[in-house]
Amino acid sequence: MVIELTLMSRSYCHLCHDMEAALAPLLHEFGASLSVLDVDADPALEAKYDELVPVLLHGDTELCHYFLDEAKTREYLAGIR
């Protein structure tokens, strides 16, 4: 089973780019995939996540926002593996 994570992002957001880059080793380690969604492309996503981006999600579970919490994310991924 592939773990599918979602990153709520913006194209001009340096924190978003930083989180995506920081996630790469964890994605590789856990064999997870990442979908990056631009909140500005969807009014509903923009309304929900506007000031929180970047937001890392697994389904409806928010793992972290603003910065990657590597320890929390690793623990979460290990628990669902």
C-alpha positions, 0 to 999 in steps of 0.5 A: 500500500502506497501512503499518499500525502498531500501538500497544500501549497502556493507557487510563490511560497518559499516555505512551501518549496522548503517543506516539499524539499524537506519531505523528499527523504521521508517520501523515499524512506516510507515509499510514500507519494506526494500530491501538491495542490495549489490552494490559489487554484481552488476557492474552497482550498484557499478559504480553508488553508489560506494563511496556513500554507504549507499544510501537509495532510494524510487524508483529512489528518493534518500532520503539520503546517508552516514547517515540516515536523520531521519527527512527528511525520516520521512517527505518523508514517511509521504508525500507518505503515 
